[in-house]
Amino acid sequence: MPQRRKQLNVAKLPPFDEESGDLNAVVETIAGSRNKFAYDEELGLFRLKGVLPAGASFPFDFGFVPSTKGGDGDPLDVLVLMDEPAFAGCLVPARLIGVITADQRERDGTVEQNDRLIAVASDSHTHEGVRKIDDLSPQLLDEIEHFFISYNEMRGKQFTPTGRKGPVAARHIVEKAATATRK
């Protein structure tokens, strides 16, 4: 009789693959989608969290880094540059290239650090040469920041980018956030 493997909760995967060292990125919302999905750890499935207005869509696949906890208490957010959109729930091995650091003012007025990690799918042909955030064009980075500013504004929040940092700083953020989940 074949052995059954226990189904693993994707939120419990390690942040980095032990063999390759790649970042484990779990896609929640695919590029081009107006629908915003979020992983519901309790239910073990993806839930519709909201819909962007007509004309607005996610510029790249967006998801989270498992086994991390950011300043907002949620897993770290990651934008994954890929050749084609994946699907909600897809585990994408990715190369961490940097982070857009940001403060986010919530509807109740509290301010939290809510950075956006930027990664490239490890198997990407289009972004094969991208190793650090500075390898992306300044215009693309401005557009990504503008998307997050607009997206949060539509939700009654204020997203304020405070800096752009490379892969070393981004990895440090992930390692710190992984330590926070173990506490």
CYANA upper distance limits for C-alpha pairs under 8 A (distance plus 0.5 A):
  8 LEU  CA     12 LYS  CA      7.74
  8 LEU  CA     13 LEU  CA      8.25
  9 ASN  CA     13 LEU  CA      7.77
  9 ASN  CA     41 GLU  CA      7.95
  9 ASN  CA     44 GLY  CA      7.12
 10 VAL  CA     26 VAL  CA      8.09
 10 VAL  CA     66 PRO  CA      7.31
 11 ALA  CA     41 GLU  CA      7.23
 11 ALA  CA     65 VAL  CA      8.44
 11 ALA  CA     66 PRO  CA      5.11
 11 ALA  CA     67 SER  CA      6.43
 12 LYS  CA     66 PRO  CA      6.46
 12 LYS  CA     67 SER  CA      5.89
 13 LEU  CA     24 ASN  CA      8.26
 13 LEU  CA     66 PRO  CA      6.06
 13 LEU  CA     67 SER  CA      6.71
 14 PRO  CA     24 ASN  CA      7.72
 14 PRO  CA     66 PRO  CA      6.64
 14 PRO  CA     67 SER  CA      6.22
 15 PRO  CA     23 LEU  CA      6.47
 15 PRO  CA     24 ASN  CA      5.83
 15 PRO  CA     25 ALA  CA      8.28
 15 PRO  CA     65 VAL  CA      6.24
 15 PRO  CA     66 PRO  CA      5.81
 15 PRO  CA     67 SER  CA      6.37
 15 PRO  CA     68 THR  CA      7.47
 15 PRO  CA    174 VAL  CA      7.90
 15 PRO  CA    178 ALA  CA      7.62
 16 PHE  CA     21 GLY  CA      6.09
 16 PHE  CA     22 ASP  CA      6.00
 16 PHE  CA     23 LEU  CA      4.97
 16 PHE  CA     24 ASN  CA      5.82
 17 ASP  CA     21 GLY  CA      5.48
 17 ASP  CA     22 ASP  CA      5.84
 17 ASP  CA     23 LEU  CA      6.84
 17 ASP  CA     24 ASN  CA      6.81
 17 ASP  CA     93 PRO  CA      8.30
 22 ASP  CA     93 PRO  CA      6.00
 22 ASP  CA     94 ALA  CA      5.89
 22 ASP  CA     95 ARG  CA      6.26
 22 ASP  CA     96 LEU  CA      8.26
 22 ASP  CA    122 SER  CA      7.99
 23 LEU  CA     65 VAL  CA      8.13
 23 LEU  CA     93 PRO  CA      6.23
 23 LEU  CA     94 ALA  CA      5.50
 23 LEU  CA     95 ARG  CA      6.56
 23 LEU  CA     96 LEU  CA      6.96
 24 ASN  CA     65 VAL  CA      6.61
 24 ASN  CA     66 PRO  CA      7.51
 24 ASN  CA     91 LEU  CA      7.04
 24 ASN  CA     92 VAL  CA      6.62
 24 ASN  CA     93 PRO  CA      5.71
 24 ASN  CA     94 ALA  CA      6.95
 25 ALA  CA     63 GLY  CA      7.10
 25 ALA  CA     64 PHE  CA      6.32
 25 ALA  CA     65 VAL  CA      5.59
 25 ALA  CA     66 PRO  CA      7.72
 25 ALA  CA     78 VAL  CA      7.54
 25 ALA  CA     80 VAL  CA      8.19
 25 ALA  CA     91 LEU  CA      6.24
 25 ALA  CA     92 VAL  CA      5.63
 25 ALA  CA     93 PRO  CA      6.81
 25 ALA  CA     94 ALA  CA      7.11
 26 VAL  CA     63 GLY  CA      5.88
 26 VAL  CA     64 PHE  CA      5.92
 26 VAL  CA     65 VAL  CA      6.85
 26 VAL  CA     66 PRO  CA      7.70
 26 VAL  CA     88 ALA  CA      8.34
 26 VAL  CA     89 GLY  CA      6.46
 26 VAL  CA     90 CYS  CA      6.23
 26 VAL  CA     91 LEU  CA      5.16
 26 VAL  CA     92 VAL  CA      6.70
 27 VAL  CA     61 ASP  CA      6.82
 27 VAL  CA     62 PHE  CA      6.13
 27 VAL  CA     63 GLY  CA      4.74
 27 VAL  CA     64 PHE  CA      7.24
 27 VAL  CA     86 ALA  CA      7.86
 27 VAL  CA     87 PHE  CA      7.15
 27 VAL  CA     88 ALA  CA      5.73
 27 VAL  CA     89 GLY  CA      5.94
 27 VAL  CA     90 CYS  CA      5.92
 27 VAL  CA     91 LEU  CA      7.05
 27 VAL  CA     92 VAL  CA      7.77
 28 GLU  CA     36 LYS  CA      8.12
 28 GLU  CA     37 PHE  CA      5.90
 28 GLU  CA     38 ALA  CA      6.12
 28 GLU  CA     39 TYR  CA      7.10
 28 GLU  CA     46 PHE  CA      7.73
 28 GLU  CA     61 ASP  CA      8.12
 28 GLU  CA     62 PHE  CA      6.45
 28 GLU  CA     63 GLY  CA      5.07
 28 GLU  CA     64 PHE  CA      7.84
 28 GLU  CA     87 PHE  CA      7.99
 28 GLU  CA     88 ALA  CA      5.11
 28 GLU  CA     89 GLY  CA      6.53
 28 GLU  CA     90 CYS  CA      8.44
 29 THR  CA     33 SER  CA      7.33
 29 THR  CA     35 ASN  CA      7.66
 29 THR  CA     36 LYS  CA      6.20
 29 THR  CA     37 PHE  CA      5.94
 29 THR  CA     38 ALA  CA      8.13
 29 THR  CA     58 PHE  CA      8.05
 29 THR  CA     61 ASP  CA      6.34
 29 THR  CA     62 PHE  CA      5.71
 29 THR  CA     63 GLY  CA      6.88
 29 THR  CA     87 PHE  CA      7.79
 29 THR  CA     88 ALA  CA      6.32
 30 ILE  CA     58 PHE  CA      7.48
 30 ILE  CA     60 PHE  CA      7.06
 30 ILE  CA     61 ASP  CA      4.79
 30 ILE  CA     62 PHE  CA      6.76
 30 ILE  CA     85 PRO  CA      6.01
 30 ILE  CA     86 ALA  CA      6.69
 30 ILE  CA     87 PHE  CA      6.50
 30 ILE  CA     88 ALA  CA      7.23
 31 ALA  CA     57 SER  CA      7.82
 31 ALA  CA     58 PHE  CA      5.57
 31 ALA  CA     59 PRO  CA      5.77
 31 ALA  CA     60 PHE  CA      4.59
 31 ALA  CA     61 ASP  CA      5.00
 31 ALA  CA     62 PHE  CA      7.83
 31 ALA  CA     85 PRO  CA      5.93
 32 GLY  CA     57 SER  CA      5.63
 32 GLY  CA     58 PHE  CA      5.70
 32 GLY  CA     59 PRO  CA      6.55
 32 GLY  CA     60 PHE  CA      7.57
 32 GLY  CA     85 PRO  CA      8.43
 33 SER  CA     57 SER  CA      5.65
 33 SER  CA     58 PHE  CA      6.16
 34 ARG  CA     51 VAL  CA      6.00
 34 ARG  CA     52 LEU  CA      5.35
 34 ARG  CA     53 PRO  CA      7.69
 34 ARG  CA     54 ALA  CA      8.16
 34 ARG  CA     56 ALA  CA      6.86
 34 ARG  CA     57 SER  CA      5.13
 34 ARG  CA     58 PHE  CA      7.17
 35 ASN  CA     48 LEU  CA      7.43
 35 ASN  CA     49 LYS  CA      8.17
 35 ASN  CA     50 GLY  CA      6.54
 35 ASN  CA     51 VAL  CA      5.02
 35 ASN  CA     52 LEU  CA      6.82
 35 ASN  CA     57 SER  CA      8.42
 36 LYS  CA     48 LEU  CA      6.57
 36 LYS  CA     49 LYS  CA      5.95
 36 LYS  CA     50 GLY  CA      5.66
 36 LYS  CA     51 VAL  CA      6.34
 36 LYS  CA     52 LEU  CA      7.88
 37 PHE  CA     46 PHE  CA      6.69
 37 PHE  CA     47 ARG  CA      5.97
 37 PHE  CA     48 LEU  CA      5.05
 37 PHE  CA     49 LYS  CA      5.68
 37 PHE  CA     50 GLY  CA      7.63
 37 PHE  CA     88 ALA  CA      8.15
 38 ALA  CA     46 PHE  CA      6.00
 38 ALA  CA     47 ARG  CA      5.95
 38 ALA  CA     48 LEU  CA      7.04
 38 ALA  CA     49 LYS  CA      6.59
 38 ALA  CA     63 GLY  CA      8.42
 39 TYR  CA     44 GLY  CA      7.72
 39 TYR  CA     45 LEU  CA      6.34
 39 TYR  CA     46 PHE  CA      4.87
 39 TYR  CA     47 ARG  CA      6.69
 40 ASP  CA     44 GLY  CA      6.23
 40 ASP  CA     45 LEU  CA      6.04
 40 ASP  CA     46 PHE  CA      6.26
 40 ASP  CA     47 ARG  CA      6.89
 41 GLU  CA     45 LEU  CA      7.46
 46 PHE  CA     88 ALA  CA      7.74
 46 PHE  CA     89 GLY  CA      7.89
 52 LEU  CA     56 ALA  CA      6.38
 52 LEU  CA     57 SER  CA      7.12
 52 LEU  CA    151 TYR  CA      8.19
 58 PHE  CA     62 PHE  CA      7.99
 58 PHE  CA    147 PHE  CA      8.27
 59 PRO  CA    144 ILE  CA      7.84
 59 PRO  CA    147 PHE  CA      8.26
 60 PHE  CA     79 LEU  CA      6.85
 60 PHE  CA     80 VAL  CA      6.64
 60 PHE  CA     81 LEU  CA      6.28
 60 PHE  CA     82 MET  CA      7.78
 60 PHE  CA     85 PRO  CA      7.90
 61 ASP  CA     79 LEU  CA      6.38
 61 ASP  CA     80 VAL  CA      5.74
 61 ASP  CA     81 LEU  CA      7.22
 61 ASP  CA     82 MET  CA      7.93
 61 ASP  CA     85 PRO  CA      6.74
 61 ASP  CA     86 ALA  CA      7.67
 62 PHE  CA     77 ASP  CA      7.87
 62 PHE  CA     78 VAL  CA      6.34
 62 PHE  CA     79 LEU  CA      5.05
 62 PHE  CA     80 VAL  CA      6.59
 63 GLY  CA     77 ASP  CA      6.30
 63 GLY  CA     78 VAL  CA      5.85
 63 GLY  CA     79 LEU  CA      7.01
 63 GLY  CA     80 VAL  CA      8.32
 64 PHE  CA     75 PRO  CA      6.42
 64 PHE  CA     76 LEU  CA      5.94
 64 PHE  CA     77 ASP  CA      5.05
 64 PHE  CA     78 VAL  CA      5.81
 65 VAL  CA     75 PRO  CA      6.59
 65 VAL  CA     76 LEU  CA      5.96
 65 VAL  CA     77 ASP  CA      7.05
 65 VAL  CA     78 VAL  CA      7.22
 66 PRO  CA     75 PRO  CA      6.94
 66 PRO  CA     76 LEU  CA      8.29
 67 SER  CA     75 PRO  CA      7.47
 67 SER  CA    178 ALA  CA      6.23
 67 SER  CA    181 THR  CA      6.78
 68 THR  CA     74 ASP  CA      8.19
 68 THR  CA     75 PRO  CA      5.38
 68 THR  CA     76 LEU  CA      6.52
 68 THR  CA    174 VAL  CA      7.34
 68 THR  CA    177 ALA  CA      5.21
 68 THR  CA    178 ALA  CA      4.76
 68 THR  CA    179 THR  CA      7.97
 68 THR  CA    180 ALA  CA      7.40
 68 THR  CA    181 THR  CA      6.17
 69 LYS  CA     73 GLY  CA      5.98
 69 LYS  CA     74 ASP  CA      5.73
 69 LYS  CA     75 PRO  CA      4.94
 69 LYS  CA     76 LEU  CA      6.53
 69 LYS  CA    177 ALA  CA      5.36
 69 LYS  CA    178 ALA  CA      6.98
 69 LYS  CA    180 ALA  CA      6.46
 69 LYS  CA    181 THR  CA      6.17
 70 GLY  CA     74 ASP  CA      6.12
 70 GLY  CA     75 PRO  CA      6.22
 70 GLY  CA     76 LEU  CA      5.77
 70 GLY  CA    113 GLN  CA      8.32
 70 GLY  CA    114 ASN  CA      7.50
 70 GLY  CA    177 ALA  CA      6.13
 71 GLY  CA    112 GLU  CA      6.62
 71 GLY  CA    113 GLN  CA      5.84
 71 GLY  CA    114 ASN  CA      6.73
 72 ASP  CA    112 GLU  CA      6.45
 72 ASP  CA    113 GLN  CA      7.24
 72 ASP  CA    114 ASN  CA      6.86
 76 LEU  CA    115 ASP  CA      8.07
 76 LEU  CA    116 ARG  CA      7.97
 76 LEU  CA    117 LEU  CA      8.02
 76 LEU  CA    174 VAL  CA      8.00
 76 LEU  CA    177 ALA  CA      7.97
 77 ASP  CA    115 ASP  CA      7.65
 77 ASP  CA    116 ARG  CA      5.91
 77 ASP  CA    117 LEU  CA      6.61
 78 VAL  CA    116 ARG  CA      6.17
 78 VAL  CA    117 LEU  CA      5.00
 78 VAL  CA    118 ILE  CA      6.21
 78 VAL  CA    119 ALA  CA      7.41
 79 LEU  CA    116 ARG  CA      7.45
 79 LEU  CA    117 LEU  CA      6.67
 79 LEU  CA    118 ILE  CA      5.52
 79 LEU  CA    119 ALA  CA      6.69
 80 VAL  CA     94 ALA  CA      7.94
 80 VAL  CA    118 ILE  CA      6.68
 80 VAL  CA    119 ALA  CA      5.36
 80 VAL  CA    120 VAL  CA      5.85
 80 VAL  CA    121 ALA  CA      6.83
 81 LEU  CA    118 ILE  CA      8.23
 81 LEU  CA    119 ALA  CA      6.74
 81 LEU  CA    120 VAL  CA      5.19
 81 LEU  CA    121 ALA  CA      6.63
 81 LEU  CA    124 SER  CA      8.47
 81 LEU  CA    127 HIS  CA      7.89
 82 MET  CA    120 VAL  CA      6.80
 82 MET  CA    121 ALA  CA      5.95
 82 MET  CA    124 SER  CA      6.16
 82 MET  CA    126 THR  CA      7.95
 82 MET  CA    127 HIS  CA      7.85
 83 ASP  CA    124 SER  CA      6.32
 83 ASP  CA    125 HIS  CA      7.25
 83 ASP  CA    126 THR  CA      6.43
 83 ASP  CA    127 HIS  CA      8.28
 86 ALA  CA     90 CYS  CA      6.98
 92 VAL  CA    121 ALA  CA      6.91
 92 VAL  CA    122 SER  CA      8.39
 93 PRO  CA    121 ALA  CA      6.52
 93 PRO  CA    122 SER  CA      6.20
 93 PRO  CA    123 ASP  CA      8.50
 94 ALA  CA    119 ALA  CA      6.41
 94 ALA  CA    120 VAL  CA      5.81
 94 ALA  CA    121 ALA  CA      4.70
 94 ALA  CA    122 SER  CA      5.11
 94 ALA  CA    123 ASP  CA      8.46
 95 ARG  CA    119 ALA  CA      5.84
 95 ARG  CA    120 VAL  CA      5.65
 95 ARG  CA    121 ALA  CA      6.70
 95 ARG  CA    122 SER  CA      6.15
 95 ARG  CA    131 ARG  CA      8.07
 96 LEU  CA    117 LEU  CA      8.00
 96 LEU  CA    118 ILE  CA      6.77
 96 LEU  CA    119 ALA  CA      4.80
 96 LEU  CA    120 VAL  CA      7.05
 96 LEU  CA    131 ARG  CA      8.41
 96 LEU  CA    132 LYS  CA      8.30
 96 LEU  CA    167 PRO  CA      6.25
 96 LEU  CA    170 ALA  CA      7.54
 96 LEU  CA    171 ARG  CA      7.67
 97 ILE  CA    118 ILE  CA      6.36
 97 ILE  CA    119 ALA  CA      5.71
 97 ILE  CA    120 VAL  CA      7.50
 97 ILE  CA    130 VAL  CA      7.99
 97 ILE  CA    131 ARG  CA      6.07
 97 ILE  CA    132 LYS  CA      4.72
 97 ILE  CA    133 ILE  CA      5.70
 97 ILE  CA    166 GLY  CA      6.48
 97 ILE  CA    167 PRO  CA      5.02
 97 ILE  CA    170 ALA  CA      7.90
 98 GLY  CA    117 LEU  CA      6.56
 98 GLY  CA    118 ILE  CA      5.76
 98 GLY  CA    119 ALA  CA      7.41
 98 GLY  CA    132 LYS  CA      6.54
 98 GLY  CA    133 ILE  CA      5.56
 98 GLY  CA    164 ARG  CA      7.76
 98 GLY  CA    165 LYS  CA      5.94
 98 GLY  CA    166 GLY  CA      4.57
 98 GLY  CA    167 PRO  CA      4.84
 98 GLY  CA    168 VAL  CA      8.02
 98 GLY  CA    169 ALA  CA      7.57
 98 GLY  CA    170 ALA  CA      5.63
 99 VAL  CA    115 ASP  CA      7.24
 99 VAL  CA    116 ARG  CA      6.12
 99 VAL  CA    117 LEU  CA      4.78
 99 VAL  CA    118 ILE  CA      5.92
 99 VAL  CA    133 ILE  CA      8.00
 99 VAL  CA    164 ARG  CA      6.30
 99 VAL  CA    165 LYS  CA      5.84
 99 VAL  CA    166 GLY  CA      6.95
 99 VAL  CA    167 PRO  CA      7.91
 99 VAL  CA    169 ALA  CA      8.05
 99 VAL  CA    170 ALA  CA      5.91
100 ILE  CA    115 ASP  CA      6.27
100 ILE  CA    116 ARG  CA      5.69
100 ILE  CA    117 LEU  CA      6.86
100 ILE  CA    118 ILE  CA      7.96
100 ILE  CA    145 GLU  CA      8.30
100 ILE  CA    161 PRO  CA      7.06
100 ILE  CA    162 THR  CA      7.92
100 ILE  CA    163 GLY  CA      6.31
100 ILE  CA    164 ARG  CA      5.15
100 ILE  CA    165 LYS  CA      7.08
101 THR  CA    113 GLN  CA      8.16
101 THR  CA    114 ASN  CA      7.60
101 THR  CA    115 ASP  CA      4.95
101 THR  CA    116 ARG  CA      6.96
101 THR  CA    161 PRO  CA      6.29
101 THR  CA    162 THR  CA      5.88
101 THR  CA    163 GLY  CA      5.63
101 THR  CA    164 ARG  CA      6.63
101 THR  CA    165 LYS  CA      8.04
102 ALA  CA    113 GLN  CA      6.36
102 ALA  CA    114 ASN  CA      6.02
102 ALA  CA    115 ASP  CA      5.50
102 ALA  CA    116 ARG  CA      8.02
102 ALA  CA    159 PHE  CA      7.17
102 ALA  CA    160 THR  CA      5.83
102 ALA  CA    161 PRO  CA      4.63
102 ALA  CA    162 THR  CA      5.48
102 ALA  CA    163 GLY  CA      7.55
103 ASP  CA    111 VAL  CA      6.92
103 ASP  CA    112 GLU  CA      6.12
103 ASP  CA    113 GLN  CA      5.00
103 ASP  CA    114 ASN  CA      6.20
103 ASP  CA    115 ASP  CA      7.88
103 ASP  CA    159 PHE  CA      6.52
103 ASP  CA    160 THR  CA      5.73
103 ASP  CA    161 PRO  CA      6.99
103 ASP  CA    162 THR  CA      7.48
104 GLN  CA    111 VAL  CA      5.93
104 GLN  CA    112 GLU  CA      5.80
104 GLN  CA    113 GLN  CA      6.60
104 GLN  CA    114 ASN  CA      6.50
104 GLN  CA    157 LYS  CA      7.37
104 GLN  CA    158 GLN  CA      5.97
104 GLN  CA    159 PHE  CA      4.99
104 GLN  CA    160 THR  CA      6.62
105 ARG  CA    109 GLY  CA      6.25
105 ARG  CA    110 THR  CA      6.09
105 ARG  CA    111 VAL  CA      4.81
105 ARG  CA    112 GLU  CA      7.01
105 ARG  CA    157 LYS  CA      6.12
105 ARG  CA    158 GLN  CA      5.43
105 ARG  CA    159 PHE  CA      7.06
106 GLU  CA    110 THR  CA      5.94
106 GLU  CA    111 VAL  CA      6.69
106 GLU  CA    112 GLU  CA      8.21
106 GLU  CA    156 GLY  CA      7.93
106 GLU  CA    157 LYS  CA      5.51
106 GLU  CA    158 GLN  CA      7.33
107 ARG  CA    156 GLY  CA      6.32
107 ARG  CA    157 LYS  CA      6.08
117 LEU  CA    170 ALA  CA      7.16
118 ILE  CA    133 ILE  CA      7.96
120 VAL  CA    124 SER  CA      7.45
120 VAL  CA    127 HIS  CA      7.24
120 VAL  CA    130 VAL  CA      7.98
122 SER  CA    128 GLU  CA      8.36
123 ASP  CA    128 GLU  CA      8.10
124 SER  CA    128 GLU  CA      6.09
130 VAL  CA    135 ASP  CA      6.06
130 VAL  CA    136 LEU  CA      7.64
131 ARG  CA    135 ASP  CA      7.24
131 ARG  CA    167 PRO  CA      8.43
132 LYS  CA    136 LEU  CA      8.24
132 LYS  CA    166 GLY  CA      6.14
132 LYS  CA    167 PRO  CA      6.45
133 ILE  CA    164 ARG  CA      8.19
133 ILE  CA    165 LYS  CA      7.65
133 ILE  CA    166 GLY  CA      6.15
133 ILE  CA    167 PRO  CA      7.91
134 ASP  CA    138 PRO  CA      8.30
134 ASP  CA    166 GLY  CA      7.94
136 LEU  CA    140 LEU  CA      7.17
136 LEU  CA    141 LEU  CA      7.40
137 SER  CA    141 LEU  CA      6.98
138 PRO  CA    142 ASP  CA      6.61
139 GLN  CA    143 GLU  CA      6.65
140 LEU  CA    144 ILE  CA      6.70
141 LEU  CA    145 GLU  CA      6.69
142 ASP  CA    146 HIS  CA      6.55
143 GLU  CA    147 PHE  CA      6.62
144 ILE  CA    148 PHE  CA      7.03
145 GLU  CA    149 ILE  CA      6.70
145 GLU  CA    161 PRO  CA      7.52
146 HIS  CA    150 SER  CA      6.54
147 PHE  CA    151 TYR  CA      6.37
148 PHE  CA    152 ASN  CA      6.54
148 PHE  CA    159 PHE  CA      7.27
149 ILE  CA    153 GLU  CA      6.62
149 ILE  CA    158 GLN  CA      7.30
149 ILE  CA    159 PHE  CA      5.54
149 ILE  CA    160 THR  CA      7.42
150 SER  CA    154 MET  CA      6.74
151 TYR  CA    155 ARG  CA      7.24
152 ASN  CA    156 GLY  CA      6.91
152 ASN  CA    157 LYS  CA      5.46
152 ASN  CA    158 GLN  CA      6.43
152 ASN  CA    159 PHE  CA      6.56
153 GLU  CA    157 LYS  CA      5.57
153 GLU  CA    158 GLN  CA      6.16
153 GLU  CA    159 PHE  CA      7.89
165 LYS  CA    169 ALA  CA      6.58
165 LYS  CA    170 ALA  CA      7.43
166 GLY  CA    170 ALA  CA      6.77
167 PRO  CA    171 ARG  CA      6.47
168 VAL  CA    172 HIS  CA      6.78
169 ALA  CA    173 ILE  CA      6.84
170 ALA  CA    174 VAL  CA      6.91
171 ARG  CA    175 GLU  CA      6.64
172 HIS  CA    176 LYS  CA      6.56
173 ILE  CA    177 ALA  CA      6.57
174 VAL  CA    178 ALA  CA      6.54
175 GLU  CA    179 THR  CA      6.78
176 LYS  CA    180 ALA  CA      6.89
177 ALA  CA    181 THR  CA      7.18
178 ALA  CA    182 ARG  CA      7.39
179 THR  CA    183 LYS  CA      7.38
